[in-house]
Amino acid sequence: MASKKSKKKNKQTDNTIAVNRQASHEFFIEEQFEAGLVLEGWEVKSLREGRIQLKESHISIHKGEAWLLSAHISPLLSASTHIVPDTIRKKKLLLHDYELSKLIGGVERKGYTIIPLSMYWIRGRAKLKIGLAKGKKLHDKRSASKDKDWQRDKERLMKHA
């Protein structure tokens, strides 16, 4: 007779929902924070299916609160009929006061931008990793691209040697 432990499924799931790959190309990320989100039920269901796009989204601070703007969450076809889903509704971010004050100080005094980096699940709750970032110039992007290419070539050379 097999024990219950051997019958347990060894389930490996990736908790990442979406990643903003363009963020590291366009910005120097100085500091990262983790924020919770205030979501509606249909949005959570769509997130479980991975139907979010962070590419063109940004974060704004209004009246001492952080808001995620322009993040496109496409609704499921099986969404409830009595709810009219707004795909780019602004979502409130849940941050501690000291994190908010750091973000406000960075944006107002130092000229930083707040961008979403990735979204993932932690204990059944959607979390958003945001970054305090400074924009890259064209020559910075070229330099980063050259460094990345050199690292890739170096790995190939070391592999064959």
The 8 nearest C-alpha neighbors of each residue, nearest first, counted from 0:
[[1, 2, 3, 5, 6, 4, 7, 8],
 [2, 0, 3, 5, 6, 4, 7, 8],
 [1, 3, 4, 5, 0, 6, 7, 8],
 [2, 4, 6, 5, 7, 1, 0, 8],
 [3, 5, 7, 2, 6, 1, 8, 9],
 [4, 6, 3, 7, 2, 1, 8, 9],
 [5, 7, 3, 4, 8, 2, 1, 9],
 [8, 6, 4, 5, 9, 3, 10, 2],
 [7, 9, 10, 6, 5, 4, 11, 3],
 [8, 10, 7, 11, 6, 5, 12, 4],
 [9, 11, 8, 12, 7, 13, 6, 14],
 [12, 10, 9, 13, 8, 14, 7, 15],
 [13, 11, 14, 10, 15, 9, 120, 16],
 [12, 14, 15, 11, 16, 119, 120, 10],
 [13, 15, 120, 119, 12, 16, 121, 118],
 [16, 14, 119, 13, 17, 118, 120, 18],
 [15, 17, 119, 118, 49, 14, 46, 18],
 [18, 16, 118, 117, 15, 51, 19, 49],
 [19, 17, 117, 20, 116, 118, 53, 16],
 [18, 20, 116, 21, 54, 53, 22, 117],
 [21, 19, 22, 18, 23, 24, 116, 54],
 [20, 22, 24, 19, 23, 25, 54, 26],
 [23, 21, 25, 24, 20, 19, 26, 116],
 [24, 22, 26, 25, 21, 20, 27, 28],
 [23, 25, 21, 22, 26, 140, 20, 135],
 [24, 26, 22, 23, 135, 21, 134, 27],
 [27, 25, 134, 135, 23, 133, 22, 132],
 [26, 28, 133, 132, 29, 134, 135, 23],
 [29, 27, 132, 30, 26, 130, 131, 133],
 [28, 30, 132, 131, 27, 130, 31, 133],
 [29, 31, 131, 130, 28, 32, 132, 129],
 [32, 30, 130, 129, 131, 128, 33, 29],
 [33, 31, 129, 128, 130, 34, 30, 98],
 [32, 34, 128, 127, 129, 126, 35, 31],
 [35, 33, 127, 93, 94, 126, 92, 128],
 [34, 36, 93, 126, 92, 127, 125, 94],
 [37, 35, 92, 93, 91, 38, 126, 34],
 [36, 38, 91, 90, 92, 35, 39, 93],
 [39, 37, 36, 42, 40, 43, 90, 91],
 [38, 40, 42, 41, 43, 37, 44, 84],
 [39, 41, 43, 42, 44, 38, 45, 78],
 [40, 42, 44, 43, 39, 45, 78, 74],
 [43, 41, 45, 39, 40, 44, 46, 38],
 [42, 44, 46, 40, 45, 41, 47, 39],
 [45, 43, 41, 47, 42, 46, 40, 48],
 [46, 44, 42, 48, 47, 43, 50, 74],
 [45, 47, 49, 43, 48, 44, 50, 42],
 [46, 48, 44, 45, 49, 43, 16, 50],
 [47, 49, 45, 46, 50, 44, 16, 75],
 [50, 48, 46, 47, 16, 51, 45, 17],
 [49, 51, 45, 46, 48, 73, 72, 52],
 [52, 50, 72, 71, 49, 46, 73, 53],
 [51, 53, 71, 54, 70, 72, 50, 17],
 [54, 52, 56, 70, 19, 55, 51, 115],
 [55, 53, 19, 52, 56, 21, 20, 70],
 [56, 54, 53, 69, 57, 70, 52, 71],
 [57, 55, 69, 70, 53, 68, 54, 115],
 [58, 56, 114, 68, 67, 115, 69, 59],
 [59, 57, 67, 113, 66, 114, 68, 65],
 [58, 60, 66, 65, 61, 67, 57, 68],
 [59, 61, 65, 64, 66, 63, 62, 58],
 [60, 62, 64, 63, 59, 65, 66, 103],
 [63, 61, 64, 60, 65, 59, 66, 103],
 [62, 64, 61, 60, 65, 99, 103, 100],
 [65, 63, 61, 60, 62, 66, 91, 92],
 [64, 66, 60, 92, 59, 91, 61, 58],
 [67, 65, 91, 59, 90, 92, 58, 68],
 [66, 68, 58, 90, 89, 57, 91, 59],
 [67, 69, 89, 57, 56, 70, 58, 66],
 [70, 68, 56, 87, 71, 55, 57, 67],
 [71, 69, 56, 53, 68, 87, 52, 72],
 [70, 72, 87, 52, 86, 51, 69, 73],
 [73, 71, 51, 86, 50, 74, 70, 52],
 [72, 74, 86, 50, 71, 51, 75, 45],
 [75, 73, 45, 72, 76, 84, 78, 41],
 [74, 76, 77, 78, 45, 73, 44, 41],
 [77, 75, 78, 74, 79, 73, 45, 80],
 [76, 78, 75, 79, 74, 80, 41, 44],
 [79, 77, 75, 76, 41, 80, 74, 82],
 [78, 80, 81, 82, 77, 41, 83, 76],
 [79, 81, 82, 78, 83, 77, 84, 76],
 [80, 82, 79, 83, 78, 84, 41, 77],
 [83, 81, 80, 79, 84, 78, 41, 85],
 [82, 84, 85, 81, 80, 79, 78, 86],
 [85, 83, 86, 82, 74, 41, 42, 78],
 [86, 84, 88, 87, 83, 72, 74, 73],
 [85, 87, 72, 71, 73, 88, 84, 74],
 [88, 86, 71, 69, 70, 85, 89, 72],
 [87, 89, 85, 86, 90, 68, 69, 70],
 [90, 88, 68, 67, 66, 87, 91, 69],
 [91, 89, 67, 66, 37, 88, 92, 36],
 [90, 92, 66, 37, 36, 65, 67, 93],
 [93, 91, 36, 65, 66, 35, 34, 94],
 [92, 94, 35, 34, 36, 91, 95, 37],
 [95, 93, 34, 98, 92, 99, 96, 35],
 [94, 96, 98, 97, 99, 93, 34, 100],
 [95, 97, 99, 98, 100, 94, 101, 63],
 [96, 98, 100, 99, 95, 101, 94, 102],
 [99, 97, 101, 95, 96, 100, 94, 102],
 [98, 100, 102, 96, 101, 97, 103, 95],
 [99, 101, 103, 97, 102, 98, 104, 96],
 [102, 100, 98, 104, 99, 103, 105, 97],
 [101, 103, 99, 105, 100, 104, 106, 98],
 [102, 104, 100, 106, 105, 101, 107, 99],
 [105, 103, 101, 107, 102, 106, 108, 100],
 [106, 104, 109, 102, 103, 111, 108, 107],
 [105, 107, 111, 110, 103, 104, 109, 108],
 [108, 106, 104, 105, 110, 103, 109, 111],
 [109, 107, 104, 105, 110, 106, 103, 111],
 [108, 110, 105, 111, 106, 107, 104, 133],
 [111, 109, 106, 108, 107, 105, 112, 133],
 [112, 110, 106, 133, 132, 105, 109, 131],
 [113, 111, 132, 131, 106, 133, 114, 110],
 [114, 112, 131, 58, 130, 132, 57, 129],
 [113, 115, 57, 130, 129, 58, 116, 112],
 [116, 114, 129, 117, 128, 130, 57, 127],
 [117, 115, 19, 129, 128, 18, 114, 130],
 [118, 116, 18, 128, 17, 19, 127, 115],
 [117, 119, 127, 17, 16, 126, 128, 15],
 [118, 120, 15, 16, 14, 126, 125, 127],
 [121, 119, 125, 14, 124, 123, 126, 122],
 [120, 122, 124, 123, 125, 119, 126, 14],
 [123, 121, 124, 120, 125, 14, 126, 119],
 [124, 122, 121, 120, 125, 14, 126, 119],
 [125, 123, 121, 120, 122, 126, 35, 119],
 [124, 126, 120, 119, 35, 121, 36, 123],
 [127, 125, 35, 119, 34, 118, 120, 124],
 [128, 126, 118, 34, 33, 117, 129, 35],
 [127, 129, 33, 117, 116, 32, 115, 118],
 [130, 128, 115, 32, 116, 114, 31, 127],
 [129, 131, 31, 114, 30, 113, 132, 28],
 [130, 132, 113, 30, 29, 112, 28, 111],
 [131, 133, 28, 112, 27, 111, 29, 130],
 [132, 134, 27, 111, 26, 112, 28, 135],
 [135, 133, 26, 25, 27, 132, 136, 112],
 [136, 134, 26, 25, 139, 27, 140, 137],
 [135, 137, 139, 138, 140, 134, 25, 26],
 [136, 138, 140, 139, 141, 135, 142, 25],
 [137, 139, 141, 140, 136, 142, 135, 143],
 [140, 138, 142, 136, 137, 141, 135, 143],
 [141, 139, 143, 137, 138, 142, 144, 136],
 [142, 140, 138, 144, 139, 143, 145, 137],
 [141, 143, 139, 145, 144, 140, 138, 146],
 [142, 144, 146, 140, 145, 141, 147, 139],
 [143, 145, 141, 147, 142, 146, 140, 148],
 [146, 144, 148, 142, 147, 143, 149, 141],
 [147, 145, 149, 143, 144, 148, 150, 142],
 [146, 148, 144, 150, 145, 149, 143, 151],
 [149, 147, 145, 151, 146, 150, 152, 144],
 [148, 150, 152, 146, 151, 147, 153, 145],
 [151, 149, 153, 147, 148, 152, 146, 154],
 [150, 152, 148, 154, 149, 153, 147, 155],
 [153, 151, 149, 155, 154, 150, 148, 156],
 [152, 154, 150, 156, 155, 151, 149, 157],
 [155, 153, 157, 151, 152, 156, 158, 150],
 [156, 154, 158, 152, 153, 157, 159, 151],
 [157, 155, 153, 159, 158, 154, 160, 152],
 [156, 158, 154, 160, 155, 159, 153, 152],
 [157, 159, 155, 156, 160, 154, 153, 152],
 [160, 158, 156, 157, 155, 154, 153, 152],
 [159, 157, 158, 156, 155, 154, 153, 152]]
